[in-house]
Each structure stands twice: as structure tokens, then as C-alpha cells.
């Protein structure tokens, strides 16, 4: 397995990680047995970075990851997050907000217990708290490093100025934000800020929440309870427009004798060695296909054609519903 370094001060990780959210929420029915088998298979393939959050099922996903890594803790790098109280479905004890310094150690202790570990490798702020200066939140996170409960710090969906301010308090080794052919906004100022500061980048939803697999061209492809039905990019009018964008991916996939998903992942991987895509799946078959994307070598012409087909702003619909968009720190 190829490896990449997460930031100047961060650890070496597999060049592709495994996002675990969909194992518990959002995309169809959970299958814990298959999900655990998928995490074990990831390790066999050399994928050692597991990415979760206390908000995924209000702790359920962390507990699942904890069960999967039992007896294998030293083989995995664990990344989890806190502070996304809206997704978790409730507030913090005492009415504290998600980034309040008093809440940070409480959230960490709960994650440690659910994961069944003594230390979290990468601890991230899931959503920037507009009610709390980022310096205060990261200051509390820094104390966790000093106490040996956390090894490295990360941010999720933070804007460039927030990243700079946070990095002054304690080195941030990674920023985790959506990035794919149909979500290239971070190229404007987030990625440049990370590169300026020597911060790695974890690209979540690198397959556009499954859209870039070219298997979801109408709403009928989604199960009735699939959360993507609430996402603007998947509403009937937008998905019809977006499906028309897939032809270049499918053409390159046919020429390369691989899948459209592998082309989309190969594109993200080609954007820089400081980028680690973390596609999510709960099935071994899809995991194996995703990992095989590391062997797909796109030509400069392929990359140019894909960039031309997916310029900034070409995708119809925002990447989250309006309420969630307002919570982003970008």
C-alpha cells in the first residue's frame, strides 16, 4: 500500500483511508457484521486509516469501530471528531455548545470509551462553533495532546482564516473537507492555506456521495430512507443535469478498463501527495474496488479533460441542504 504523510508534522498513513459513517447512518440499512469484515479487509489491503465521528449515530459508529479494532488497535490509525451536535441529534451537557472548551474533554473521554482505546490518533473538530473563538476550542484540544489522550489535531470544514488561527495555537495536521470532481470549492482558498501551512488534507466524499460511480442517475437508484434524497444535488431536476456530466468519466473508465469510481478516486489522488481520500463504504467488494484505484494512472490529458468537464460551479445544487450549509465554516 502506498503511503502519504498527513502534513509536515503528521503521521504516515495509507494513501487512501476508509470513511466509516455510512456503516451506521445515512445510506441504507446498517450491516454490522459486513462493516466489521470491511474494516478487517481494509487492514489486509494496507488501509490503516479509519475515519469516524461521535456524531455518526450519536456514538454508534464509534462503538462499531471499537468492536472492529479490538485486538488490532496498534494496526490502525484512528481519526474521530466532535462538535457536530446537530448531526448527533442533541446538545451537550449543561447546554454547552459543540466547541466550548468545557465540552471538549467530555467529548473526548466519551469517544475514548466507545472506541475502547487509551489514545485517539487524530482528533478533529467536526464543525467550527461560531459561538466560540477557534483559539479557545483548539486550546482545549491542545490540552488533550498534553495529557496523552490525543496524538494529533485536525479540523473539518474550516475556512482558511480559521485554519490559520487554529494552527497558531497548536499544529493542525489535517483538514477534512468534501473534495471530488463535483465539489472543487476547496481549491480556491482552503487547499492553498493548508499547503502554505504544511497541513495535510483528508478528502471525504471523494465519490460525490456515490454519484461519481455513475450508478445513481435517477432518484430511483436510492432507497426510500437514503439521506441523499434530502440533498439538493440529488433532487430530480438537479440529478438529471448532473448525470449529463458523467460521460467523460465513463469514457476514460472504458479506455482504462476500470470503473468510473476508480477514475474519480484516481483524479483526487492525482491532485497532490498531501491529499488522502477517505471514501466510505460498508461492503468489502466496494472497498476492494476503491483501493484498486491506486493502480489507475490517469494521463495528463485525462486529468485535463476531467477538469474541463467539471469546472468550479458546474454541479447543480448545493452539497448539503440549506440548514447544513449554514453550519459549514468555509
N, C-alpha and C positions, 0 to 999 in steps of 0.2 A: 504494500500500500504506500502510495506517495504521501509525504508529509509536508505540512506547511506550518510556519511559525505564526502564532497569533500575536502580532505586534512585536515591537522591539524588546519589550520586557516580558512577553508571554511565553507559554509553553509550545512545544511542538505537538501538533495534533494531526490526525489523519486528514488528508486533503479534502475529504468530504465527511460531514458529520451526519447524525441521524436525529431529526426532529421528532419528538415523541407525542406532541399534543393530540394528533388525530387518533392515537391509540385509545384515548379516553373520551374525547368530546368532538363535536362539530361534524365529522364526516361519517355518517352511518352508525351502525351498531358496534360497540366495543367487542373485542375478542381477546381477552387477556392471555389466553394460552398461546395464541398465534403471535401476539405482540411480544411476549417474553421470548418466544422462539426467534422472532425477528431480531431482537436485541442481541441474543446469543449468536445468531448468524452474522450479525454485523461485526462482532468481535472476531469471528473466524475469518472474515474477509479483510480484517485490518482496520475497520472503522471503530475508533475508540472514543469518539466524542458523542455523548448523549446530551440532548438539549431539552429541558423541561421547564416548568414554572409552577409555583404554588397556586396559580390561578387556573390551571388546566383541571377542571373538575373540582375546584376548591380543595386541592391536595391529593385527589385521587390518582392523578398521573404520577406524582412524585412517589406515592406508595407503590404503584406498579413498577416504576423504575427501580425502587428499592428492592423489590422482590426479585427482579431480573438480575441485579448485580450482586446479590448475596453470594458470597464465596468467590466473587470475581472482582471485588472492589478495586484492587490495585491494577487491574487491566483497563479500566475505563477512566476517562476524564469526564467529570460530571459538571454540567452547566445548568443552573437553575436561576430563577428570577423571583422577585417580589414586587409588590406595589401596584399591581393591576387589580384594584379592588372591585371595579365594575365587572370585569370578566369573572372574578371569583364569586360574585353573587352576594357580596356583603361587605360591611365596613370592618375596620379594625377595632379591637377592644378599646373602650374608653373614648370612642369617637375620633380616634387619631386618623389622619389622612395617610395615604399609601407611602409617602416619602418622609413622614415625620421621623425625626431622629429617635424618638421613643419607641416607634413601631419597628424600626429596622432590626434590632436584636431579637425582638419577639418573633418576627417572621423567620429569621434565620434559624432560631432554635427549633421552630416547628418543622422547617424543611429538613434540618439535620435528623430529626426524629423520624420523619416519614421516609426519608431516604435510607435510614439505618446506617449512617456514616458519622465519623467524627469531624470530618472537614469537607467542605464543598470546594471543588477546584476553581470554578468560575461563578461568581455570584453577581447577578445583574439587577439593575433597576428596570423593571418591566415597562413602566410608563413614568415619565417625568411628572412630578407632582407640582402643578402650578401654584399651589399654596405654600410651598416650602422652597427656599433658595437651594439650588442644587449643591452648593457648598456644604450646607447642613446635612443633607442626605448622605452625600459621599463621605463627609466627616464621620458619620456614624458607621458607614460601611468600612471605612479605614480601620476603625477600632476592632472590627471583626477579624481583619487581617492580623492586627497586632495580637489578638487573643488566640490566634491559630485556628479559628473556626472556618476561615475562608483563605484561599491562596491568591486568587486574582479577582479584580473587579471589572465589571462590564456595564454598559448601558444599552437600552433598547429603544429604538425610535426617538433618538435625541437629535436636536438640531446642532449645527456647527458651533454656535456660541456656547451652548450648554455643554457640549463635549469639551471645549477649550477650558471652560471654568472648572468642570469636574476634574479634568486631568491635572490641573494645578494643585488640587487638594491631595490627590493620590493617583498614581499611574493607572489609567484605564487601558486594559489590554485588548479589548474588543468592543465594537459597536454592533449590535444585532438589529438589522432592519430588513424589511422586504426588499428584494432585488431580483429582477428577472428581466427578460426581454420586454415584458409588458409593464414593468414597474422600474423605470430607469431614473426616477427623480433624484436618487442619492448621488448621481453623477455630477449634479450641479454644484453642490457645496459640502455634502456630508462626507463623501469619499475623499475629496481633496483635503478636508480638515483632518480626517483620520490619517491620511498619508503624510501630511505636514507634521503630525504629532507622533508618528510611529505607532499608530493604533491599528490592530487587525480588524477585519470586517467579516461577520458571520451573516451570510445571505439567507434569510428564511423565505419560504415560499418561492424558491427558485424555479419551480414549475408552474408559477401562476395559479397556485391552489388547484393544480391538476389540469388547468386549461391548456397549457402548452404541451400536454401529452397528445393533443389532437383527438381525444376521445370524448370530449364534452362540447359538442357543437350545438346542442339544444338543451333546454331546461329538463327535458325528459330523461336525460342521462343521469340526473341527480335523484337520489332517494328523497321521499317526501320530507323527512326530518333533517336533511342535509342543510347545514347552516349557510352554505353558499347560496341557497335560494334567497337569502336576505341581502346578499351583496350586490350592489348596483351593477357590477360588471357581468353578472350572470342573469340579469333580468332579460326577458325575451327580446326586446329591441337591441340592447347592447350586445348580448351574446351573438346575435345574428351578425352584427357588424364585426365583432372581434373574431368570429370564426373565419371571416374572409382574410384575416391577417396570417392564417396558419400555412398557407400554400408554400411559401419559401422554406419553412421548417420541414414540411413534409417532403419537398423536393430534395433538399440536402440529405435528409434521412434516407431516402430511397437510394441516392447516389452513394452514400457512405455505408449502406446496408446495416443501418441501425434504426432505432426508434426516434420519433420526434422528441420524446422526453430526453433522450440521451443527447440530442443536438442542443436542446435548450440548456441542459446542465453543462455541456462542454463549452457553450458560449460563456456562461457565468465563470467557469473555471479559467477561461482564457482572458478574463478581464484583469488578472493580476494574481501573483502568488501570495498576496496579502489577503485574498478573499477565500473564505471557506464556506461553500454552500451547505446548507443543512436541510435537504429535502426530507419531508416527513412521510412515513408510511407505516402501516401495521401489518404488512404482508412480506414474507421472505422473497416472494417472486419479484415484487417491485423493488425491494431493496437491492437484489442482485442486479436488476436492470440498471438501477441508478448508479451503482458502483462501477458497472461496466462503462459508464460514460467517461470515466477517467482514461479509458483507452481510445476514445474518439478524438481524433486530431483534425480540427477544422482548419481549412486553409485560410490565408488572409482574405481571399476572395469570398469564402463562405461567411466569414465574420463581417466583412463589409456589406454583403447582401442582407444579412440579418439586421445589422444596424440601420440600413436603409429602409427595410421593411417595418421596423419597429422604432421609429423616431420618438423622441420625448413627446408625450401627449397624444399619441395615436390611439391609445386604448380608450374605448368608450366606457364611461362610468368611473367613479372613484373606487379605490381599492378597499374601502370599508364603508359601511353605512354612515350617514351624516354624524350621528352621535359619537361614533367611534373615531371618526376623522378629527373631530374637535379635541379628542384626548391625545392625539399624537403630538410629539414635541418637535416635529420637523418644521 
